[in-house]
Amino acid sequence: MDFDLTEEQQLLRDVARDVFAADAVEEGRRAEVWAQLAEIGILGLGFDPTEAGQIEIMVVLTELGRRLAPEPVAQAALVPGGLIAELGTERQREIAAAVASGSTLLAFAHTETGMRSVDTALGTQARRSGDTWTLTGRKGPVLAGDSADTVVVSANLPDGGTGLFLVDADAATRRPYRTFDGRGGAQIDFEDTPAEPLGDGGDATEHITRAVIRFQSALCAEAVGAMEEALRMTTEYLSSRKQFGVPLSTFQTLTQRAADMYVSLELARSMNYYAAMSIADGRFDPVIAARAKLQIGRSGRHIAQEAIQMHGGIGMTAEYPVGHYAARLTAIEATFGTSDDALRTLTRHIDDYETVSL
Protein backbone atom coordinates (compact mmCIF):
# COMPACT_ATOMS: atom_id res chain seq x y z
CA MET A 1 0.00 0.00 0.00
CA ASP A 2 1.28 3.46 -0.94
CA PHE A 3 1.48 5.78 2.07
CA ASP A 4 3.20 8.59 0.18
CA LEU A 5 1.38 11.88 -0.15
CA THR A 6 0.56 13.21 -3.61
CA GLU A 7 2.23 16.37 -4.83
CA GLU A 8 -0.92 18.35 -4.04
CA GLN A 9 -1.08 16.93 -0.52
CA GLN A 10 2.59 17.70 0.06
CA LEU A 11 1.97 21.27 -1.10
CA LEU A 12 -0.99 21.55 1.25
CA ARG A 13 1.19 20.24 4.10
CA ASP A 14 3.92 22.77 3.36
CA VAL A 15 1.46 25.66 3.12
CA ALA A 16 -0.23 24.68 6.38
CA ARG A 17 3.18 24.36 8.04
CA ASP A 18 4.08 27.86 6.90
CA VAL A 19 0.81 29.33 8.21
CA PHE A 20 1.23 27.70 11.60
CA ALA A 21 5.01 28.23 11.76
CA ALA A 22 4.86 31.51 13.70
CA ASP A 23 2.79 29.95 16.48
CA ALA A 24 3.75 30.19 20.09
CA VAL A 25 1.80 28.75 23.00
CA GLU A 26 -1.23 31.00 22.84
CA GLU A 27 -4.90 30.84 23.72
CA GLY A 28 -7.73 31.48 21.32
CA ARG A 29 -8.24 31.93 17.61
CA ARG A 30 -6.21 34.66 15.93
CA ALA A 31 -8.04 36.65 13.27
CA GLU A 32 -5.07 37.02 10.94
CA VAL A 33 -4.29 33.28 10.91
CA TRP A 34 -7.97 32.40 10.48
CA ALA A 35 -8.12 34.72 7.45
CA GLN A 36 -5.07 33.01 5.93
CA LEU A 37 -6.62 29.58 6.47
CA ALA A 38 -9.78 30.75 4.68
CA GLU A 39 -7.80 32.28 1.83
CA ILE A 40 -5.93 29.07 1.04
CA GLY A 41 -9.08 26.94 1.32
CA ILE A 42 -8.31 25.01 4.50
CA LEU A 43 -11.53 25.99 6.31
CA GLY A 44 -13.60 24.31 3.59
CA LEU A 45 -11.67 21.05 3.27
CA GLY A 46 -14.03 18.13 2.73
CA PHE A 47 -17.09 20.25 1.98
CA ASP A 48 -16.78 19.05 -1.62
CA PRO A 49 -15.52 15.45 -1.38
CA THR A 50 -14.52 15.47 -5.05
CA GLU A 51 -11.87 18.10 -4.29
CA ALA A 52 -10.55 17.08 -0.85
CA GLY A 53 -11.25 14.54 1.83
CA GLN A 54 -10.03 13.03 5.07
CA ILE A 55 -6.43 12.61 3.93
CA GLU A 56 -6.15 16.33 3.29
CA ILE A 57 -7.77 17.03 6.66
CA MET A 58 -5.28 14.66 8.30
CA VAL A 59 -2.36 16.48 6.65
CA VAL A 60 -3.51 19.89 7.89
CA LEU A 61 -4.42 18.77 11.41
CA THR A 62 -1.05 17.07 11.83
CA GLU A 63 0.68 20.38 11.14
CA LEU A 64 -1.72 22.18 13.49
CA GLY A 65 -0.85 19.71 16.24
CA ARG A 66 2.86 20.01 15.56
CA ARG A 67 2.77 23.77 16.19
CA LEU A 68 0.15 23.55 18.95
CA ALA A 69 -1.89 26.10 16.99
CA PRO A 70 -4.94 27.39 18.92
CA GLU A 71 -7.20 27.71 15.87
CA PRO A 72 -10.27 25.40 16.18
CA VAL A 73 -10.09 24.26 12.56
CA ALA A 74 -11.92 20.96 13.03
CA GLN A 75 -14.15 22.13 15.88
CA ALA A 76 -15.44 25.40 14.42
CA ALA A 77 -15.23 24.69 10.69
CA LEU A 78 -14.52 21.29 9.18
CA VAL A 79 -16.73 18.93 11.20
CA PRO A 80 -19.95 20.96 11.63
CA GLY A 81 -19.40 22.64 8.26
CA GLY A 82 -19.07 19.23 6.62
CA LEU A 83 -22.43 18.20 8.07
CA ILE A 84 -24.12 21.30 6.65
CA ALA A 85 -22.44 20.85 3.27
CA GLU A 86 -23.54 17.20 3.17
CA LEU A 87 -27.11 17.45 4.47
CA GLY A 88 -28.15 21.09 4.25
CA THR A 89 -30.64 22.68 1.92
CA GLU A 90 -29.39 25.04 -0.76
CA ARG A 91 -29.99 27.97 1.58
CA GLN A 92 -28.30 26.25 4.52
CA ARG A 93 -25.26 25.48 2.39
CA GLU A 94 -24.68 29.21 2.25
CA ILE A 95 -23.67 28.88 5.90
CA ALA A 96 -21.02 26.33 4.91
CA ALA A 97 -19.77 28.77 2.29
CA ALA A 98 -19.53 31.48 4.96
CA VAL A 99 -17.56 29.08 7.15
CA ALA A 100 -15.14 28.34 4.32
CA SER A 101 -14.65 32.08 3.81
CA GLY A 102 -13.85 32.53 7.50
CA SER A 103 -16.78 34.84 8.25
CA THR A 104 -18.88 32.36 10.27
CA LEU A 105 -17.92 30.05 13.13
CA LEU A 106 -19.74 26.84 13.97
CA ALA A 107 -19.81 24.27 16.75
CA PHE A 108 -21.03 20.67 16.85
CA ALA A 109 -23.15 20.25 19.99
CA HIS A 110 -23.56 16.51 20.44
CA THR A 111 -21.76 15.56 23.63
CA GLU A 112 -23.68 15.57 26.91
CA THR A 113 -22.62 14.98 30.50
CA GLY A 114 -21.77 11.33 31.06
CA MET A 115 -21.74 10.45 27.36
CA ARG A 116 -19.20 7.76 26.55
CA SER A 117 -19.98 6.92 22.92
CA VAL A 118 -22.17 7.96 20.02
CA ASP A 119 -24.58 5.18 21.02
CA THR A 120 -25.36 6.80 24.38
CA ALA A 121 -28.94 8.01 24.69
CA LEU A 122 -29.35 11.77 24.47
CA GLY A 123 -31.20 13.95 26.93
CA THR A 124 -31.86 16.86 24.58
CA GLN A 125 -35.40 16.78 23.15
CA ALA A 126 -36.80 18.29 19.95
CA ARG A 127 -40.45 19.35 19.86
CA ARG A 128 -42.53 20.33 16.88
CA SER A 129 -45.43 22.75 16.76
CA GLY A 130 -46.75 23.15 13.26
CA ASP A 131 -43.84 24.11 11.07
CA THR A 132 -41.62 25.28 13.94
CA TRP A 133 -39.21 23.32 16.11
CA THR A 134 -37.78 23.97 19.56
CA LEU A 135 -35.05 22.25 21.57
CA THR A 136 -34.79 21.65 25.31
CA GLY A 137 -31.74 20.18 26.99
CA ARG A 138 -28.09 20.73 27.84
CA LYS A 139 -24.98 20.12 25.76
CA GLY A 140 -21.45 20.10 27.06
CA PRO A 141 -18.65 20.25 26.58
CA VAL A 142 -19.23 21.94 23.23
CA LEU A 143 -15.82 22.48 21.65
CA ALA A 144 -15.53 25.98 20.18
CA GLY A 145 -19.00 26.67 21.57
CA ASP A 146 -17.74 29.81 23.25
CA SER A 147 -17.21 31.58 19.91
CA ALA A 148 -19.72 29.92 17.58
CA ASP A 149 -22.25 31.93 15.59
CA THR A 150 -24.36 28.89 14.68
CA VAL A 151 -24.53 25.55 16.47
CA VAL A 152 -25.30 22.17 14.89
CA VAL A 153 -27.25 20.34 17.61
CA SER A 154 -28.31 16.69 17.94
CA ALA A 155 -31.61 15.96 19.67
CA ASN A 156 -34.15 13.19 20.14
CA LEU A 157 -37.04 13.35 17.67
CA PRO A 158 -40.65 12.98 18.87
CA ASP A 159 -41.20 9.83 16.78
CA GLY A 160 -37.84 8.29 17.60
CA GLY A 161 -34.38 8.63 16.16
CA THR A 162 -31.96 11.51 16.45
CA GLY A 163 -32.19 14.67 14.40
CA LEU A 164 -29.78 17.49 13.61
CA PHE A 165 -30.77 21.12 13.98
CA LEU A 166 -29.28 24.54 13.35
CA VAL A 167 -29.53 26.97 16.26
CA ASP A 168 -28.50 30.60 16.50
CA ALA A 169 -25.93 30.54 19.30
CA ASP A 170 -27.26 33.79 20.74
CA ALA A 171 -30.72 32.22 21.15
CA ALA A 172 -29.36 29.66 23.64
CA THR A 173 -27.78 30.16 27.05
CA ARG A 174 -24.01 29.81 26.78
CA ARG A 175 -21.61 29.36 29.64
CA PRO A 176 -18.18 29.72 28.01
CA TYR A 177 -14.99 28.56 29.69
CA ARG A 178 -11.34 27.94 29.00
CA THR A 179 -10.28 24.31 29.06
CA PHE A 180 -7.14 23.23 30.89
CA ASP A 181 -5.28 22.86 27.59
CA GLY A 182 -6.00 26.49 26.70
CA ARG A 183 -8.83 25.88 24.23
CA GLY A 184 -12.34 27.30 24.18
CA GLY A 185 -15.49 25.44 25.11
CA ALA A 186 -18.95 26.01 26.49
CA GLN A 187 -21.94 24.48 28.18
CA ILE A 188 -25.01 25.34 26.13
CA ASP A 189 -28.51 25.19 27.59
CA PHE A 190 -31.63 25.06 25.42
CA GLU A 191 -35.02 25.95 26.86
CA ASP A 192 -37.68 25.89 24.15
CA THR A 193 -35.01 27.38 21.90
CA PRO A 194 -36.03 27.92 18.25
CA ALA A 195 -34.30 25.50 15.92
CA GLU A 196 -34.23 24.70 12.23
CA PRO A 197 -33.94 21.09 11.02
CA LEU A 198 -30.78 20.45 9.04
CA GLY A 199 -31.73 19.54 5.50
CA ASP A 200 -34.94 17.56 5.17
CA GLY A 201 -34.91 16.63 8.85
CA GLY A 202 -35.60 13.10 10.00
CA ASP A 203 -33.34 10.58 11.68
CA ALA A 204 -29.68 11.57 11.21
CA THR A 205 -28.12 8.91 13.46
CA GLU A 206 -25.89 7.54 10.71
CA HIS A 207 -24.69 11.00 9.75
CA ILE A 208 -23.92 11.83 13.39
CA THR A 209 -21.88 8.64 13.71
CA ARG A 210 -19.94 9.56 10.59
CA ALA A 211 -19.32 13.09 11.85
CA VAL A 212 -17.97 11.79 15.16
CA ILE A 213 -15.69 9.34 13.35
CA ARG A 214 -14.40 12.18 11.15
CA PHE A 215 -13.88 14.29 14.26
CA GLN A 216 -11.97 11.50 15.99
CA SER A 217 -9.76 11.03 12.94
CA ALA A 218 -8.98 14.76 12.85
CA LEU A 219 -8.07 14.74 16.53
CA CYS A 220 -5.88 11.67 16.01
CA ALA A 221 -3.97 13.57 13.32
CA GLU A 222 -3.54 16.55 15.62
CA ALA A 223 -2.28 14.24 18.36
CA VAL A 224 0.31 12.69 16.03
CA GLY A 225 1.63 16.15 15.17
CA ALA A 226 1.88 17.01 18.87
CA MET A 227 3.70 13.73 19.58
CA GLU A 228 6.18 14.37 16.78
CA GLU A 229 7.08 17.75 18.21
CA ALA A 230 7.24 16.51 21.81
CA LEU A 231 9.66 13.77 20.74
CA ARG A 232 11.75 16.21 18.69
CA MET A 233 12.04 18.60 21.64
CA THR A 234 13.01 15.75 23.95
CA THR A 235 15.76 14.32 21.72
CA GLU A 236 17.11 17.83 21.11
CA TYR A 237 17.19 18.46 24.87
CA LEU A 238 19.01 15.19 25.51
CA SER A 239 21.63 16.17 22.94
CA SER A 240 22.21 19.67 24.32
CA ARG A 241 21.77 19.27 28.08
CA LYS A 242 24.88 18.09 29.92
CA GLN A 243 25.26 16.10 33.13
CA PHE A 244 28.66 15.24 34.63
CA GLY A 245 30.23 17.08 31.71
CA VAL A 246 28.66 14.97 28.95
CA PRO A 247 25.36 15.24 27.01
CA LEU A 248 22.40 13.35 28.44
CA SER A 249 22.17 11.45 25.15
CA THR A 250 25.31 9.53 26.11
CA PHE A 251 23.40 7.76 28.88
CA GLN A 252 22.09 4.49 27.47
CA THR A 253 18.96 4.34 29.61
CA LEU A 254 17.76 7.73 28.38
CA THR A 255 18.42 6.90 24.71
CA GLN A 256 16.51 3.63 25.14
CA ARG A 257 13.56 5.52 26.62
CA ALA A 258 13.68 7.96 23.70
CA ALA A 259 13.69 5.00 21.32
CA ASP A 260 10.58 3.64 23.03
CA MET A 261 8.93 7.03 22.49
CA TYR A 262 9.74 6.75 18.79
CA VAL A 263 8.12 3.29 18.65
CA SER A 264 4.98 4.71 20.26
CA LEU A 265 4.95 7.54 17.72
CA GLU A 266 5.21 5.16 14.77
CA LEU A 267 2.40 2.98 16.12
CA ALA A 268 0.24 6.09 16.47
CA ARG A 269 1.19 7.34 12.99
CA SER A 270 0.21 4.01 11.43
CA MET A 271 -3.19 4.00 13.13
CA ASN A 272 -3.71 7.63 12.14
CA TYR A 273 -3.21 6.71 8.48
CA TYR A 274 -5.43 3.65 8.90
CA ALA A 275 -8.31 5.70 10.27
CA ALA A 276 -8.03 8.50 7.69
CA MET A 277 -7.62 6.16 4.73
CA SER A 278 -10.61 4.09 5.83
CA ILE A 279 -12.79 7.22 5.84
CA ALA A 280 -11.37 8.28 2.48
CA ASP A 281 -12.43 4.87 1.13
CA GLY A 282 -15.96 5.40 2.46
CA ARG A 283 -15.64 3.11 5.50
CA PHE A 284 -17.03 4.77 8.61
CA ASP A 285 -16.35 1.89 10.96
CA PRO A 286 -16.64 2.57 14.73
CA VAL A 287 -14.29 -0.36 15.36
CA ILE A 288 -11.55 1.19 13.23
CA ALA A 289 -12.12 4.53 14.96
CA ALA A 290 -11.85 2.80 18.37
CA ARG A 291 -8.62 1.05 17.36
CA ALA A 292 -7.08 4.34 16.30
CA LYS A 293 -8.25 6.18 19.41
CA LEU A 294 -6.97 3.45 21.73
CA GLN A 295 -3.48 3.33 20.22
CA ILE A 296 -3.11 7.07 19.81
CA GLY A 297 -4.38 7.66 23.34
CA ARG A 298 -1.84 5.21 24.74
CA SER A 299 0.99 6.57 22.62
CA GLY A 300 0.12 10.14 23.51
CA ARG A 301 0.14 9.40 27.23
CA HIS A 302 3.47 7.58 26.98
CA ILE A 303 5.18 10.28 24.94
CA ALA A 304 3.77 13.15 27.02
CA GLN A 305 4.85 11.61 30.32
CA GLU A 306 8.30 10.67 29.09
CA ALA A 307 8.87 14.09 27.53
CA ILE A 308 8.17 15.78 30.86
CA GLN A 309 10.23 13.27 32.83
CA MET A 310 13.29 13.56 30.62
CA HIS A 311 13.16 17.35 30.61
CA GLY A 312 13.21 17.34 34.39
CA GLY A 313 11.94 20.34 36.34
CA ILE A 314 11.74 22.64 33.32
CA GLY A 315 9.21 20.29 31.76
CA MET A 316 6.75 21.18 34.52
CA THR A 317 6.90 24.93 33.97
CA ALA A 318 4.22 26.91 32.12
CA GLU A 319 6.92 28.84 30.26
CA TYR A 320 8.29 25.73 28.55
CA PRO A 321 6.11 24.27 25.76
CA VAL A 322 6.48 20.55 26.47
CA GLY A 323 3.90 20.68 29.27
CA HIS A 324 1.42 22.36 26.92
CA TYR A 325 1.85 19.51 24.43
CA ALA A 326 1.16 17.06 27.24
CA ALA A 327 -2.00 18.98 28.18
CA ARG A 328 -3.27 18.95 24.60
CA LEU A 329 -2.58 15.23 24.21
CA THR A 330 -4.43 14.56 27.46
CA ALA A 331 -7.43 16.61 26.28
CA ILE A 332 -7.56 14.81 22.92
CA GLU A 333 -7.43 11.44 24.67
CA ALA A 334 -10.51 12.41 26.71
CA THR A 335 -12.58 13.80 23.80
CA PHE A 336 -15.50 11.60 22.67
CA GLY A 337 -14.62 9.09 25.35
CA THR A 338 -11.26 7.95 26.67
CA SER A 339 -8.94 5.16 25.58
CA ASP A 340 -10.70 2.90 28.07
CA ASP A 341 -14.02 3.68 26.39
CA ALA A 342 -12.48 2.80 23.03
CA LEU A 343 -11.31 -0.50 24.54
CA ARG A 344 -14.86 -1.20 25.73
CA THR A 345 -16.10 -0.61 22.20
CA LEU A 346 -13.62 -3.15 20.90
CA THR A 347 -14.56 -5.75 23.50
CA ARG A 348 -18.22 -5.47 22.48
CA HIS A 349 -17.21 -6.55 18.99
CA ILE A 350 -15.12 -9.58 19.95
CA ASP A 351 -17.92 -11.90 18.79
CA ASP A 352 -17.66 -10.39 15.31
CA TYR A 353 -14.48 -12.42 14.75
CA GLU A 354 -14.11 -16.15 14.28
CA THR A 355 -11.88 -18.19 16.54
CA VAL A 356 -8.56 -19.04 14.94
CA SER A 357 -7.48 -22.62 15.49
CA LEU A 358 -4.04 -23.94 14.67
NORUR-V943893 format. One record per pair of residues at least 12 apart in sequence whose C-alpha atoms are under 10 Angstrom apart, sorted by the first residue. I is the first residue (numbers start at 1). J is the second residue. Records with the same first field share a line. If there is no record, write none. Layout:
BEGIN
I->J  J
END
This chain:
BEGIN
3->270  273  274  277
5->55  56  59
8->56
9->52  55  56  57  59  60
10->56  59
12->40  41  42  56  57  59  60
13->56  57  58  59  60  61  62  63
14->59  60  63
15->37  40  42  60  63
16->36  37  40  42  59  60  61  62  63  64
17->59  60  62  63  64  66  67
18->63
19->33  34  36  37  40  63  64  67  69
20->33  37  60  63  64  65  66  67  68  69  70  71
21->63  64  66  67  68  69
22->67  69
23->64  66  67  68  69  70
24->67  68  69  70  321
25->67  68  69  70  182  318  319  320  321  324  325
26->68  69  70  71  182  183  324
27->69  70  71  178  181  182  183  184
28->69  70  71  72  144  147  178  182  183  184
29->69  70  71  72  73  144  147  183  184
30->69  70  71
31->71  102
33->69  70  71
34->71  72  73  101  102  103
35->100  101  102  103
36->101  102
37->71  73  100  101  102
38->98  99  100  101  102  103
39->100  101  102
40->100  101
41->100  101  102
42->56  57  60  73  77  78  100  101  102
43->57  72  73  74  76  77  78  81  96  97  98  99  100  101  102
44->57  73  77  78  79  81  82  85  96  97  98  99  100  101  102
45->57  60  73  74  77  78  79  81  82  100
46->78  79  81  82  83  85  86
47->77  78  79  81  82  83  84  85  86  93  96  97  100
48->82  85  86
49->82  85  86  280
52->280
53->276  277  279  280  281
54->214  217  218  273  275  276  277  278  279  280  281
55->217  218  221  272  273  275  276  277  278  279  280
56->276  280
57->73  74  78  214  217  218  221  222  276
58->214  217  218  219  220  221  222  224  225  272  273  275  276  277
59->218  221  222  225  273  276
60->73  74  218  221  222  225
61->73  74  217  218  219  220  221  222  223  224  225  226
62->218  219  220  221  222  223  224  225  226  227  228  272
63->221  222  223  224  225  226  228  229
64->221  222  223  225  226
65->219  220  221  222  223  224  225  226  227  228  229  325  328  329
66->221  222  223  224  225  226  227  228  229  230  325
67->222  225  226  229  325
68->222  223  225  226  229  321  324  325  328
69->222
70->181  182  183  184
71->144  183  184
72->105  106  107  143  144  183  184
73->105  144  218
74->106  107  108  143  144  214  215  216  218  219  222
75->105  106  107  108  142  143  144  145  148  184  185  215  218  219
76->99  104  105  106  107  108  143  144  145  147  148  149  150  151
77->96  98  99  100  102  104  105  106  107  108  144  148
78->96  99  100  106  107  211  214  215  218
79->106  107  108  152  210  211  212  213  214  215  218
80->96  99  105  106  107  108  109  150  151  152  153  211  215
81->93  95  96  97  98  99  100  104  105  106  107  108  152
82->96  99  211  214
83->96  108  152  164  198  199  207  208  210  211
84->96  97  152  164  165  166  198  199
85->97  199
86->198  199  207
87->164  198  199  200  201  204  207
88->166  197  198  199  200  201
89->197  198  199  200
90->199
91->199
92->166  196  198  199
93->199
95->150
103->149
104->147  148  149  150
105->144  145  147  148  149  150  151
106->143  144  145  146  147  148  149  150  151  152  166  168  169
107->142  143  144  145  146  147  148  149  150  151  152  153  169  185  186
108->139  142  143  144  145  148  150  151  152  153  154  164  166  208  211  212  215
109->138  139  140  141  142  143  144  145  151  152  153  154  155  164  165  167  186  187  188
110->122  124  138  139  140  141  142  143  151  152  153  154  155  164  208  212  336
111->138  139  140  141  142  143  153  154  335  336  337
112->124  137  138  139  140  141  142  187  188
113->138  139  140  141  187
114->140  337
115->140  336  337
116->334  335  336  337  338  340  341  342  344  345
117->209  212  286  336  337  338  341  342  344  345
118->205  208  209  210  212  213  286  336  337
119->205  209
121->155  156  162
122->137  138  139  154  155  156  162
123->136  137  138  139  154  155  156
124->136  137  138  139  153  154  155  156  157  162  189  190  191
125->137  138  154  155  156  157  158  162  163  190  191  192
126->154  155  156  157  158  162  163  164  165  192  193  194  195  197
127->155  156  157  158  192  193  194  195
128->157  158  195
131->196
132->194  195  196  197
133->165  192  193  194  195  196  197
134->165  167  190  191  192  193  194  195  196  197
135->153  154  155  156  157  165  167  172  189  190  191  192  193  194  195  196
136->155  156  172  189  190  191  192  193  194
137->155  188  189  190  191  192  193
138->172  173  187  188  189  190  191
139->153  154  155  174  186  187  188  189  190
140->175  185  186  187  188  189
141->176  177  179  184  185  186  187  188  335  336
142->174  176  184  185  186  187  188
143->176  179  183  184  185  186  187  335
144->176  177  178  183  184  185  186
145->169  174  175  176  177  184  185  186  187  188
146->169  174  175  176  177  178  183  184  185  186  187  188
147->169  174  176  184  185  186
148->168  169  170  185  186
149->167  168  169  170
150->166  167  168  169  170  171
151->165  166  167  168  169  170  172  188  195
152->164  165  166  167  168  169  195  196  197  198
153->165  166  167  195  196  197  198
154->166  197  198  204  205  208
155->203  204
156->203  205
157->201  202  203  204
159->202  203
160->202  203
161->202  203  204  205
162->201  202  203  204  205  206  207  208
163->197  198  201  202  203  204  205  207  208
164->195  196  197  198  199  200  201  202  203  204  205  207  208
165->194  195  196  197  198  199  201
166->194  195  196  197  198  199
167->190  193  194  195  196  197  198
168->193  194  195  196
169->188  193
171->189  190  191  192  193  194  195
172->188  189  190  191  192  193  194
173->186  187  188  189  190  191  193
174->186  187  188  189  190
175->187  188  189
176->188
179->327  328  331
180->324  327  328  330  331
181->323  324  325  326  327  328  329  330  331  332
182->324  327  328  331
183->328  331
206->284
207->284
209->284  285  286
210->279  282  283  284  285  286
211->284
212->284  286  289  336
213->275  276  279  284  285  286  288  289  290  336
214->275  276  279  280  284  289
215->289  335  336
216->272  275  276  289  290  292  293  332  333  335  336
217->271  272  273  274  275  276  277  278  279  289  292  293
218->272  275  276
219->272  293  296  329  331  332  333  335
220->268  269  271  272  273  275  276  289  292  293  295  296  297  300  329  332  333
221->268  269  271  272  273  275  276  296
222->272  328  329  332
223->265  268  269  272  296  297  299  300  325  326  328  329  330  331  332  333
224->265  266  267  268  269  270  271  272  296  299  300  329
225->265  269  325
226->300  303  304  322  324  325  326  328  329
227->261  262  264  265  266  268  269  296  299  300  301  302  303  304  307  325  326  329
228->261  262  265  266  269  300  303
229->322  325
230->261  300  303  304  306  307  308  321  322  323  324  325  326
231->258  259  261  262  265  303  304  306  307  322
232->258  262  307
233->307  311  321  322
234->258  261  303  306  307  308  309  310  311  315  322
235->248  249  254  255  258  259  307  310  311
236->249
237->249  307  310  311
238->250  251  254  255  258  310  311
239->255
241->311
248->310
254->306  310
257->303  306  307  310
258->303  306  307  310
260->302  303  306
261->299  300  302  303  304  305  306  307
262->299  303
263->299  303
264->295  296  298  299  300  301  302  303
265->295  296  299  300  302  303
266->296  299
267->292  295  296  298  299
268->292  293  294  295  296  297  298  299  300
269->292  295  296  299
270->292  295  296
271->288  289  291  292  293  294  295  296
272->289  291  292  293  295  296
273->292
274->288  289  291  292
275->287  288  289  290  291  292  293
276->288  289  292
286->342  345  346
287->342  343  345  346  347  348  349
288->342  346
289->342  345  346
290->337  338  339  340  341  342  343  344  345  346
291->339  342  343  345  346
292->339  342
293->332  333  334  335  336  337  338  339  340  341  342  343
294->333  338  339  340  341  342  343  344  346
295->339  342  343
296->329  332  333  339
297->329  330  331  332  333  334  338  339  340  342
298->333  338  339  340
299->329  333
300->325  326  328  329  330  332  333
301->326  327  329  330  333
302->326
303->325  326  329
304->322  323  324  325  326  327  328  329  330
305->322  323  326
306->326
307->322  323  325  326
308->322  323  325  326
311->323
END
